[in-house]
Amino acid sequence: MKIVVAVDGSAYTRKALDYLVAHRAQFVEGNELVLVNVCAAIPPHASRHISKELLNEYYSDESAKVLEPVKAQLSELGVSNYSIQSRHGSAAAEIVAAAKEVNAGLIVMGTRGHGTLGRALMGSVATNVIADAGMSVLLVQ
């Protein structure tokens, strides 16, 4: 089974990865992890004034800032069966799209756990992923 793991470089990402490895037999062994990092997109009114090469370099650099520590963590934990997708745009939409493209059976995300009031006021990537995914989503707090 392919398991999409949303990674944003936060402490919540580290907790989610630690959880997966702590339950290695269920989530890691025999499965392929697909790490998905989503950078916020540069607005179209600004990006049209930037060369495509410079824009791609920006997205690549931003993803590397998140993914290099994640790759180091996975190496420390002895996990090597993963692939990486770097995307830009709406985090929830891109996570769901990546999961559907690879035919994932599960999406795993760390969550800040703001509670009901926080979600109502600020919205939540996790809430939107759950609403749109059409597959199982595991939230690790």
Secondary structure, DSSP 4 states (H G I P E B T S, - for coil): -EEEEE--SSHHHHHHHHHHHHTHHHHTTT-EEEEEEEEPPPPHHHHTTS-HHHHHHHHHHHHHHHHHHHHHHHHHTT---EEEEEEES-HHHHHHHHHHHTT-SEEEEE----HHHHHHHH--HHHHHHHHH-SEEEEE-
